[in-house]
Amino acid sequence: MKRLITPLLLTVIFILTTTLTPATAQTDNRTWDQGPLTWDDFTLMPAAGAEPSLLQYELGYAPVHDTIDNILSHYYLATARMLPGSSWVSANHRTPELLRYHQVVFDMLEVERRTLQHALNAADEPRAFQSMLYAASDRLNTRIASFRSRTQDGADTTDLAAFEQQVRHELALLPATYQPSYTPHPFGYSAYFSLGAAFPFGTMGQDFTPGFTIGYGFDFSWRRHFFNAEAYMGGLDARKQLAFYGTHNVLPAPYNFVKGQAYNHTVINFGYGYLLLDDTRMQLAPIAALSLHELSTLRNYTDHFTYTRLEPAVGLMFRYHFWQQNSFPHYSALFGSKRISERNRISLHSKVMLSYSSFPRIEGSPTGLNLLAQVGIAFGGRYLIAE
């Protein structure tokens, strides 16, 4: 099974300022989508001899666990915040021109956040994100330095208006928000483990008691077509003395089946089904299969035999997905240039299989139906096309 993708990268944050000084501790933050800046957003008292104003902010990215279409999804978001608790303006410098200057810087920060988000969306693995953030930081530093120089820190309103117009145009071209959307790919897969019982009917039921079984298997689906291979192992107690005819016996014995004693019972199914129900929560599929039945014992040297029959079987499989998560989207050679994700699932798995059983080499030729009822856990998922 393809490994679950669960990146544990810590959020990487750069603290940047218009004067490129280190940021002090902040207790709050402000994002661009909360509206234009006001002087009330500059809450730090300026120190003696400090510059007339200072706007501090941070640019970074963070892992996000968000519920999309009722399924937990893991992806990355670029983040940008103005830090009111680390920004100040002196009382005699609160002019409209200076506030416009800081707003343009804040707009530049938002442009870089959106540009970084586009880069994160196109990346293959999270380990590349740090270099993308370095590049975004360098671009922003270079742009702010040019802006400060050409506007004389906001004093030249002619160049200020030109920068203002350019940044607003860039914001209009870049998407403001990002949330991945997922389209299911036809291919799905799972492996499962289950516990249950085998119930023989007919003359099989007259000769053998029901028995506990352990099952395991794997399957894959393409669209609604469902294929699986599975094995069930358990034991059946003989209800009476039965002889086994053939040459499998190491030594002749009057009775190969001893009343009240258990014998190995193995069932291997190769099945095909059609998913009548395949949504984000449940799967339901009728199944037709070839069923390999084996009765055997290795209890002692004089009572050793193995007898196998290939029989038809039908059944019904039901799963309820009680845990799901969409992994971080990435590229894969299997899907060409498309970005893919995986919908990883843990499901309650249940199955009922009814097979025909016949053992003509056993005394009395017991025949009949064998019902397998199993309940367990399935681990699997489905590939998704991520946009």
N, C-alpha and C positions, 0 to 999 in steps of 0.2 A: 504494500500500500504506500502510496506516496506520502512522504512525511508531512505532518501538519506544519504549516508555516506560522510561527509565533514569535516575531522579533521582539527583543527586550531592550532596544536601544533607549537610553535616557534622552530626554529633551535637551537639545543643544541650543544654547541661547547666547547671542552676542548683545552686549550693552553698547549702544552707540549714542552719541550726542552731536548736536550741531557744532560744538566746540571740540568734539572728540576727547572729552575728559571722562575719567571713570565715573560710573553711575554710583550714587549712594543708595542706601537701603530704601526701599519703597514699600508702602503699605497698601497701595491701590494702583489701578491701571485704567487706561481708557483706550478703547478701540475706535478705529476710523468710522465704523458704521453707526456709532452713537451720535454722529452729527459734527458740524464744524466746531473748532476750538473756541473757547471763550477764556477771558482772563481768569475766570474762576477755576480753570483747570491747572493753573500754576499756583500751587499751594505752599511751596517751601519758602521760608523767609530767607532772602538773600543775605549772605555774610558780608561783613564790612569789606569794601574793596572789590567785591565780586563784579562780574560783568552785569550790564543792565538787565539782561534776560538770558534764560537758559531753558531749552527744551530737551528733555531726555526721553529716550525710548529704547525699545528692545525689538530685535528681529530674530526669529528662530523657527523651529518646527517642533511638533509634538505628536506622539502616537495618540490615536483617538479610538475609543471603543464606543460605537454608536449603534443604535437599533435602526435598521433599515428594513422595511417590509417585515417587521416583527422578528428579525434575525439579527443577532449581535454581529457587527462588522468591524474589522480592524483595518485602519488605514492611517495616513499621516496628513496633518494639516500644517501649512505655514502660518505663523503667528506674528503679529506686529502690534505693539502697544505703546502708547504715550504714558509716561510715568509722572502723574501729577505730584506725588510726594517728593520727587527729586527735581522738579522744574520750578523756576521762579521768574518773577519780573519785579523790578523796583517800581514804586508807586508813581514816580514822575516819568516813566517810560511806557505807560499803557496807552499807546497810540494805535489807531486803526491800521496804519501802515505796518507797524511791527507785528501786529497780530496776523495780518495777511502773510507776512514773511514766514512766520512760524506755521501757518496753515499750509503753505506750499511745501515746507519741509515735511510736514505730516502727510501730505498727499504723495510726496516722493516715496516716503516709507511704505505707503499702501500700494503704490505701483510695484515696488520691489517685492512686497509680500505676495502679490498676485503673480508676479513673474516667477518667484521661487515656487509657488504652488504648482504652476504649470510644469516646472522642471521636476518636482517631486512626482507628479502624475506620470511623467514620461520615463521615470527611472525604473531600472529593473530590480534593484535590491537596495534596502535601506542603508547599507554600508557606503553607498555613494552620496548620501545626503549631506554629510559633513562638508565635503568639497564643494557641493552646490551652495551651501550656506556661506562658505568662505568667499566664493565668487560673488554672491549677492551682496555681502558686506563690502567687498572692494568696489563694486559698481556704485553702491549707495554713497560710500565715502568720497569717491571721485566726483559724483554729481553734486553732492552737498558743497564740496570745496569750490567747485566752479560757480555754483549758485551764490555762495557767500561773497566770492570775489567780484562777480559781475553786478551784484545788487548792493555792494558795500553794506552787507549785513542788513539789508532791507531798506536802506536809505534811498537807493535809486529805484523809484517806482516804475520807470519806463521798462527796465529789464525785468522787474518784478512781475509786471503784467504779462510779459512774453513767457516767462517761466510758468506762470499761473495757467495760461491758456494751453501750453504744451502738456503740462501734467494732467489737466482735466481731460484733454483729448486721449491720452494714454489710458486713463481710468475708464473712459467710455468703451475702449476696445478690449479691455481685459475682464474676464468673468469675476464677479465679486465674491462668489461663494463656490465651494466644491463639496460634493458628496457623491461617492461612486455609485453607479447603477450597475446592476448585475442581470445578465441574461443567461439562463441555464444552457449549458452545452449538452448535447445528446448523451454523453458518456458519464455513467455513474458506476460506483463500485462499493463493495463492503465485504467484511469478514465477520463471522458471528460464532458465538458459543451458546449452547442451550442445554437445558436439562428437561427430562420428561419421562415418558413411559411408552412401552410397546404393548398393544392389546391384540392378541391373536383371536380370530373368530373361526367358525366352522369346525371341522375336525382338528384343525390346528389349535383352536381354543380348547378342545376336549383333551388334547395331549399335552399342552403347555400352558402355564399360568402367565399373566401379565408380568412384565419386568421393567425395572428402572433402566433408563438409557441416558447417555451423555452424547451430545451432538456438536459438531463443528463443521464449518463450511465457508465458502466464499462465492461471490457472485458479481456479475457486472450487468449493466443495462445499457442499451442503445435506444434512445428515445423511450418507447414503452415496451420494448422487447427485453426480456429478462432471462438470463442464463445462470445456472448455478451448478456446483458440485459440492456434495456434502457427505458426511459419514456419521452414522449413529452406532454406538457400541453399548451393549448391555448384556443382560442374562435372562434366560427363560428357565423356569423350573419345570421339570417333567412331572406330569400328573400321574403317570403310570409307567410300567416297564415297557420299553420299546426297543426293538432290534434294528440295527442298521445293516443293510445288505450292500455288499460291494467289496472292493479290494483295498479300500483305504485303511481298514483295520490292520494294525501291526500284527496282532494275534487275534484269532477267533475268540469271540466272547458271547455268552448266551444273551446278554443284554447290554447294549451300549448306552441306553438311557435308563437311569435308575430313578425310581419314583422319589420325588421330593428334593432332588439335587439340581443345581443350576448348571446351564450350559451356555456357552458364549453365543451371542446373537449379534451379528454385524450387518448393517444395512448401508449400502453406498448408493446414492441417488445422483443421476445426471439429468437435470431437468431444464425445461424451457417454460417460461410463463409470459403472460401479457399483463402489464401494469394497468389495471382498470382505474386505479387511483394512484397518482404520483404528484403530490403537491408539497408545499413547504412543511407540512406537518405529518402526513401519513402516506403509506404505500400499501396497496392491496393488489395481489396478483394470484390468479389461478395458475396451477403448474401441472404439466404432464411430464413424466419422467420414466427412464429405465432404472429399475431398482435391482441391485445385486444383493441377494440375501445369502448369508452364510451361517450355518450352525456348526459349531466345533467344540472340542474339548481337548485339553492337554492335561487332564487331571492325573493320569498315570499311564504307564507304558502299555498296559493291556487294554486301555479304553480310549485310545487316541484316534480321532478321525476329524476330517474337515469336509463339509459338503456345501456346495455353492449352487445357487439358481439365479438366473436372470429373469426378472418378472416386470410387467408394466405397473405403473403407479400414477396416481393423480393426487393433487393436494391444493392447499390454499395457504398463502403467506400474507401476514399482516405485520406492519411496523408502525410504531408511533415515535417520531423524532422528538425526544424530550430535551435535547441539547443540540444547538447548532451555532456555528460561527463561520462567517465569511473571512477568509484569510486576506493578507495584504496582496493586492493585484501585482502581477509581474509578467514578464514575457517568457514564453516557452517555445522551443523549437518544434514541439508537437503541434502547436497551433499557429505557426507562422509568425506574422507580425502582430497578432492580436494580443492584448493584455488579458491575462487570465487570473482567476482566483479559484479557491476551492471552498465549497460549502461543506465543512466538516461536520459530521453528525455522530451522535450516540443515540441509539434507538432501542426501544423495547421491541424485541423480536419474538414473534410467535408463528408456529407453523403446524399444520395438520397434514399428514401424508397417509393415503390409503393405498396399499399395494396388495397384489394377488400373490399368495404364497403356495407353493406345492413342493413336497419332498417325497417323491415316489420311492426313493431307496430306503425310506424309513417304514417300519412295519405298519401296515394299515394305510399307507400312502396318505398322510395328513395333508389336507388342502384347506384353503379358506382365505380370508382377508387378514391383513395385518395393519392395524392403525397405529401410527406414530403421532403423538401429541407432544410438542416441545415449546418451551418458553425460555427466552434468554436475552442476551445483549448483542447488538450489532454495532460495529464501528465502521464507518464508511463516509462517503460523501459524493459530491458531483462537481465536475468542473463547470466554471462560469466564465462567460465573456464579460470583462469589466470595462466600463467606460467612465 
